Amino acid sequence: MGRIIHARDIDAILASNGYEPSEYNPTTGWGPGYRTAQAGRRQVNVFHDGPGEADSLTAYQRELQAAGYCVIPDQMDRGGRRRLHVPSREEHPVRALTIRQPWAGAIAHQSKRVENRSWKLPGKHEGARILIHAETQLDRDAQIYGPHLGVYGAVVAVATVTGCHWSEDGTCCGPWGFDRAYHWTLTDVVALTEPVPAKGALGFWTPPDAVLAAVQRQVYLPERTSP
């Protein structure tokens, strides 16, 4: 088992570099500043409350990376809060999963939030942030149409695997669920503006550092400001 990471350790790094924590007021809510949240034993999430969210999270990311942590920026579903995922030092931040087209593209750009597999999701990956990688081959039996489905051999999105269940008839997950298959449920899907070329593999695989860095540059972009 990897080393446990504590929110208090991330707090200490940010505070030592002059950043102010967000304080909660029962009347007005959270004040401006950083806020950390424990996400299991091996991950901490970092948020910024108040104005300047984009620039502040970029600054926090820089400080934490300088302290030796891997930091994965992302944004929650439906334009929700931006945040930083900080895994324990002994945990690789993400794994990748290779999926045939057009299914990978349907996850990235359509409403597909389930991956159908013949094998059960390993428990250690439940709740993990993963890269969605489009295989070099096309599933010719799939009747899925739309834009952005013609990308092959590249990472096209980032998602969180939230769970796994067996389905006899496939109806539990809407039109995307197969019958007699394990359904791996997905959330917080963020499509990449520019797919990142990468060589895939069977099962969960570890993306090279260069691929991960290219994904990180796209998953979270600073807000534009008026001139």
N, C-alpha and C positions, 0 to 999 in steps of 0.2 A: 504494500500500500504506500502511496506517495506521501510526502510530508504534508502535514496540515498547515494551511495558511490562515492567518487570523486578520480580521478587519482592523484590529488595533495596530498591527504592524504597518498596514497601508496608511492608517491615520498618522502614525508617527513620522513616516517619510514625508507626507504632504505638509504636515505641520512644521517639520524642521526646515522646510524650504519656504516658509513664510505664507502658506495658504491657510485661510480661515475656514473652520468647519461651519456647516449650516446648523443653526440652532432652532429648535422647535418652540413656537409660541402657540399656546392653545387658542388664542384669538386670531392671529394672523397666519398661522401655519409655519412652514419652513422658511427661515431667512436665507439670504444669499450666502453661498459658500459650497464646499464639497461635502458629500455625504457618502459613507461606505455602508455596504450591506453584505453580511455573510451569506453566501450561497452554497451551502453544504460545507464539507470539511476541506475541500480542495479548491475553492474559488471564492473570490470577493468581487462584488460589483461596486463601481464608483459612479456616482451621479454628481451633477452640479445643479444647485437650486438658484433661481434668480437669473438676471440678465447675463449675457455673454456665455451661454452654455457651450457653444461650439469652441470658442477660443480657450475657455477654461479647461475643457476636457482635453484639448490638444496639449495644453501646458502640463496637466496632470500626467498624461501619457508619457511625455518627455521625461519628467522627473522619475517616474516609476521604471521606465526602461533604463535610465541612467543608474538606477539602484539595482539592476540585474533581473528585473521581472519581465516576463512576456506580457504584453497588453493587447487585448483584442477589442477594438472599438466597434460598436454596432448600434443599431436603432431598433426599438421594439416595433411590433406590428402596427399597421395603420397609422404611420407617422407619429408613433409614441415617443417616449423619452429616449434620449441618447444616453449611452452608458459605456463604461469600460469594463470588460471582463479581465480579471487578474487571477490566473491559475497559480497553483503552488509551483515553486521553482523546479520541482522534480516531475511536474506533469507537463507533457507537451500540450500546448493550448488547444489544438484542434486536430481532428482526423478528417480524412476525406472519404467520400463514398462515390464510386463510379456507377452511373445509371445511364441506360441507353436513351437515345433520343427517339421520339419526342417527349418522353417522360421527364427527363431532366429539365427541359424547357418548360414543361407544364408546371413543374414545381416553382421555377424561377419567375415565370411570367403569367401563369394562369392560377387556378384555384386548387390545384392538386396539393393536398396536405397529408398525403399518406404514401408510403413506399411499400409496395407489395413484395414480400420475400418468402422463400421456402424455408428459411431458418429463423429461429427466434433471435431477437435483438439481445446481444450480450448485456447483462445488467450494468457493467461498468460504463457503457455508452449512454445509458438513459440519462437525459438531462444535458447531454453534451452538445456543444456548438460544433457543427461539422461543415465542411465544404461540399457542395453538390457539384460533382464533376460529370460532364457529358462525355459518354463513351464515343469511340470513333465509329461505332456501328449503329445502324438504324434498325429499330424494331418495325419491320415492314407490315406486321399485323395490326399495328396501332393506328387508329383512325382519329388522330388529334391534329387539329389545324390551327394556324395562327402565326403571328410574327415571332421572331427570335427562336424558332425551333430548329434552325439549320446550323447550329454551332456544334462542332465535334472536337473531341480531344482538348477540352478546356474546362476550367472551373467557371460555372455560370451563376452560382448563388451561394449564400451561407444560410444555414437553418439550424434550429435546435430540435433534437430528437426528444420527444416528451414521453414516449412510452411504446408499448407493443402488446398486441392481443391477437389471438387466433380468430379467424372468421370463417364460418362454414359457407355462408351464402354471399358474403361481400357487401351486403346492403348497409352495414353499419357506418361506412365511410362514404356514402353518397355514390356518385358515378365513378369515382376513382378507385374504389375498393374491389379487389379480385376475390372470387370465392375460393375456399380451401387454401388460404394463404395467411401468413403472419402480416399484420398491418403495423408498420412502424409509423407512428403519428408525428407530424412535424408542425412547428410554429415558428414565429419570428423570422420568416423568410425574407431575405434581402437579396434582390437580384443585382448582379454586377453590371455596371454600365459598359465596361470593356471586359469580355471574358479573358481569363488568364490561361494560356496554353500550359498543359501539363500532361504527363503520361500517367494513365490510370492503373489500377490494379484490382484484383479480386478482394472482396471484403473491405474492412476499414484499413486505410493506409495513411502513412505519415507524409504530408506534403513537404517538398524541399523548402528550405528557408526562403529562397528567392520567390517561390510561388506564394508562400504565406505572406511575405512582405508586399507583394503586388496586390494581393487580395485586401490586405489591411489598408492600403492607400485608397481603396475604393469604397469599402464598406461604410466608412464615415468620412464625410467631406465637410470642411469648414463652411459656415454660413456665409453667403455673399452679403456685403455691406454696401450701402449706397455711397457713391463718390461724394 
